[in-house]
Amino acid sequence: MILKLVIHFIILVIWEVFAQVKLPEGKSGCDWECGGISIPFLFGMKSSECYAGKWFEIECRNSSKTFTDNFVSIKSTHTPYLKSIGLEVVTISVDEPMVEIKHPIYRSNCGSKDSPPVNLSLEGSPFVYFQKSNKFVAAGYNIMAFLKLNGSEVSGCMTISDENYKVGDIGKIRLATSDCTGKSCCVSSLPLYLNEYSTEIKSLKENASSHECSYAMIAREDLSFGF
């Protein structure tokens, strides 16, 4: 079971998909909003005529949450999910084009907060992880973290921590600043057209069979964390 979805990701919709589809001026009977979030075509809900294929179907689920729009708190009772991958949608842009989703964090050796390795494949879909706006991020005490594709390492980074390292301090990190430069947190880039991945974390300590509580994920580059 994934314990918590807190990190935003960006998935790129490949341009060729848009070139092959004629955007409609509007369809009667289609809903274009869920929980305060606009759902533009190619995405859509309800009838199959409202979206361009199964990958673009949005499921508007009942929920209860509060979000801020122009400094006004709004309570929503519905949340959009990209049905093909089962994850919550944050924003959709057809100009970029991209869709931002919430995605699980891989937690290792963190006791009750442990989660299984991320195993989400976008293979066969029109989506890839957006290299320009995402980074591979790892946080922990003296670790090496690897991003793998089909079992081979395609990216990775290393953290060096002193004895004052505290897991709780990770929540203050912001990728857009210089906070994540190797001291308890490290960042590396993604390969182009990445549509699936796995993660691995190793300790830098010699002969260590385990490591302290650590995290690894793909995250939006300008995001503040909240583990």
C-alpha positions as CSV (number, residue, x, y, z in Angstrom):
1,M,0.0,0.0,0.0
2,I,1.3,3.5,-0.9
3,L,1.1,5.4,2.4
4,K,0.9,9.0,1.1
5,L,0.8,10.9,-2.2
6,V,2.5,14.3,-1.6
7,I,4.9,15.0,-4.4
8,H,3.8,16.6,-7.7
9,F,5.1,15.4,-11.0
10,I,4.8,16.5,-14.5
11,I,4.0,14.1,-17.4
12,L,4.5,15.3,-20.9
13,V,1.9,14.6,-23.5
14,I,3.7,13.8,-26.7
15,W,3.1,16.4,-29.4
16,E,2.3,13.9,-32.2
17,V,-0.9,13.0,-30.3
18,F,-2.2,16.6,-30.7
19,A,-1.2,16.7,-34.4
20,Q,-3.5,13.7,-35.1
21,V,-6.6,14.9,-33.2
22,K,-8.9,17.7,-34.2
23,L,-9.8,19.7,-31.1
24,P,-13.6,20.2,-30.8
25,E,-15.3,23.5,-30.3
26,G,-17.4,21.9,-27.7
27,K,-19.5,18.8,-27.0
28,S,-22.9,18.9,-25.4
29,G,-23.2,16.7,-22.3
30,C,-19.5,16.7,-21.4
31,D,-18.2,18.0,-18.1
32,W,-15.1,20.2,-18.3
33,E,-14.4,20.7,-14.6
34,C,-13.8,18.6,-11.6
35,G,-13.1,19.8,-8.1
36,G,-12.3,23.3,-9.3
37,I,-9.8,22.0,-11.9
38,S,-10.3,22.6,-15.6
39,I,-10.4,19.4,-17.7
40,P,-9.7,20.5,-21.3
41,F,-10.0,18.2,-24.3
42,L,-8.0,15.9,-25.2
43,F,-8.9,14.9,-21.6
44,G,-12.5,14.5,-20.5
45,M,-15.1,12.7,-18.4
46,K,-18.3,10.7,-18.7
47,S,-18.8,9.6,-22.3
48,S,-16.0,8.3,-24.5
49,E,-16.9,11.1,-27.0
50,C,-15.6,13.6,-24.4
51,Y,-12.0,12.5,-24.5
52,A,-9.5,11.3,-27.1
53,G,-8.9,7.7,-26.1
54,K,-8.6,5.7,-22.9
55,W,-5.4,7.3,-21.8
56,F,-7.1,10.7,-21.5
57,E,-10.1,9.7,-19.4
58,I,-10.6,11.6,-16.2
59,E,-12.4,10.1,-13.3
60,C,-14.0,12.6,-11.0
61,R,-14.0,11.0,-7.6
62,N,-15.8,12.0,-4.5
63,S,-13.5,13.5,-1.9
64,S,-13.1,16.2,0.7
65,K,-10.3,18.7,0.5
66,T,-9.5,22.4,0.7
67,F,-7.5,24.3,-1.8
68,T,-6.6,28.0,-2.4
69,D,-7.6,30.0,-5.5
70,N,-6.5,33.6,-5.6
71,F,-6.0,33.6,-1.8
72,V,-9.6,32.3,-1.2
73,S,-10.0,28.9,0.5
74,I,-12.4,26.7,-1.5
75,K,-13.6,23.3,-0.2
76,S,-14.0,20.7,-3.0
77,T,-15.9,17.5,-2.7
78,H,-14.5,16.0,-6.0
79,T,-11.0,15.2,-7.2
80,P,-9.9,14.4,-10.7
81,Y,-7.9,11.2,-11.4
82,L,-6.2,10.1,-14.6
83,K,-8.0,6.8,-14.8
84,S,-5.4,5.0,-16.9
85,I,-2.7,5.3,-14.2
86,G,-4.9,5.9,-11.2
87,L,-3.3,9.0,-9.9
88,E,-4.6,12.4,-8.8
89,V,-4.5,15.2,-11.3
90,V,-3.3,18.7,-10.2
91,T,-3.4,20.7,-13.4
92,I,-3.7,20.1,-17.1
93,S,-2.3,22.3,-19.8
94,V,-2.9,21.7,-23.6
95,D,-0.6,24.6,-24.5
96,E,2.5,23.0,-23.1
97,P,1.2,20.2,-23.4
98,M,1.4,18.5,-20.0
99,V,-0.5,17.1,-17.0
100,E,0.7,17.4,-13.4
101,I,-0.1,14.6,-11.1
102,K,0.5,13.4,-7.5
103,H,2.8,10.5,-7.2
104,P,4.1,8.3,-4.4
105,I,7.5,8.7,-2.7
106,Y,9.8,5.7,-2.2
107,R,10.7,5.5,1.5
108,S,13.3,3.0,2.6
109,N,14.2,1.9,6.1
110,C,11.7,4.4,7.6
111,G,9.8,2.1,9.9
112,S,6.0,2.5,9.7
113,K,6.4,5.0,6.8
114,D,8.2,2.5,4.5
115,S,6.6,2.1,1.1
116,P,7.3,-0.4,-1.7
117,P,9.4,0.7,-4.7
118,V,7.6,2.8,-7.2
119,N,6.4,0.6,-10.0
120,L,4.4,2.8,-12.4
121,S,4.9,2.1,-16.1
122,L,3.8,4.6,-18.8
123,E,4.9,2.3,-21.5
124,G,2.4,2.2,-24.4
125,S,0.9,5.5,-23.3
126,P,1.3,8.9,-24.8
127,F,3.0,10.1,-21.6
128,V,6.6,10.5,-20.5
129,Y,8.2,12.1,-17.4
130,F,9.0,15.6,-18.5
131,Q,12.8,15.9,-18.4
132,K,12.8,19.7,-18.4
133,S,10.7,20.2,-15.3
134,N,11.5,17.1,-13.2
135,K,14.5,15.9,-11.3
136,F,15.5,12.7,-9.7
137,V,15.9,13.5,-6.0
138,A,17.2,11.5,-3.0
139,A,17.4,12.4,0.6
140,G,19.1,10.6,3.5
141,Y,22.2,9.9,5.6
142,N,25.3,9.1,3.5
143,I,23.6,7.2,0.7
144,M,23.9,6.5,-3.0
145,A,20.6,6.6,-4.8
146,F,20.0,5.2,-8.3
147,L,17.3,5.7,-10.9
148,K,17.1,2.6,-13.0
149,L,15.5,1.7,-16.3
150,N,15.0,-2.0,-17.1
151,G,17.5,-2.8,-14.3
152,S,20.2,-0.5,-15.6
153,E,21.3,2.7,-13.9
154,V,20.4,5.8,-15.9
155,S,20.8,8.5,-13.3
156,G,21.8,8.8,-9.6
157,C,23.4,10.9,-6.9
158,M,25.1,10.8,-3.5
159,T,24.5,12.5,-0.2
160,I,27.0,13.3,2.5
161,S,25.7,14.0,6.0
162,D,27.2,15.0,9.3
163,E,26.2,13.8,12.8
164,N,23.7,16.6,13.1
165,Y,21.5,15.1,10.3
166,K,17.8,14.9,11.2
167,V,15.2,13.3,9.0
168,G,12.8,16.1,9.9
169,D,15.0,18.7,8.3
170,I,14.3,17.2,4.8
171,G,10.9,18.7,4.8
172,K,12.4,22.2,4.6
173,I,14.3,21.5,1.4
174,R,13.3,23.4,-1.8
175,L,14.7,22.2,-5.1
176,A,14.6,25.7,-6.6
177,T,17.3,26.9,-4.1
178,S,20.8,25.6,-3.4
179,D,19.6,23.5,-0.4
180,C,19.8,20.2,-2.3
181,T,23.4,20.0,-3.3
182,G,24.7,16.9,-1.7
183,K,24.4,17.5,2.1
184,S,21.6,15.1,3.1
185,C,19.9,15.7,-0.2
186,C,21.0,15.3,-3.9
187,V,19.6,15.9,-7.3
188,S,20.3,14.6,-10.8
189,S,18.6,14.9,-14.2
190,L,16.3,12.5,-16.0
191,P,17.0,10.8,-19.3
192,L,14.9,11.9,-22.3
193,Y,11.6,10.1,-22.9
194,L,11.5,8.2,-19.6
195,N,8.3,6.3,-19.3
196,E,9.1,3.9,-16.4
197,Y,11.7,3.6,-13.7
198,S,12.7,1.9,-10.5
199,T,14.8,3.2,-7.6
200,E,17.6,1.8,-5.4
201,I,19.2,3.2,-2.3
202,K,22.6,2.0,-0.9
203,S,24.6,3.0,2.2
204,L,28.0,4.6,1.7
205,K,29.2,2.9,4.9
206,E,31.5,0.0,4.3
207,N,29.9,-3.4,4.9
208,A,26.6,-1.8,5.8
209,S,23.6,-4.0,5.0
210,S,21.1,-1.2,5.6
211,H,20.9,2.6,5.9
212,E,19.1,5.3,7.8
213,C,15.6,6.4,6.7
214,S,15.9,7.6,3.1
215,Y,13.8,8.8,0.2
216,A,14.0,8.6,-3.5
217,M,11.6,10.0,-6.1
218,I,11.1,12.0,-9.3
219,A,9.9,15.4,-8.3
220,R,9.0,18.7,-9.8
221,E,12.1,20.9,-9.8
222,D,10.6,24.0,-8.1
223,L,8.7,22.1,-5.5
224,S,9.0,22.4,-1.7
225,F,8.9,19.0,-0.1
226,G,6.6,17.7,2.6
227,F,7.5,14.2,3.5
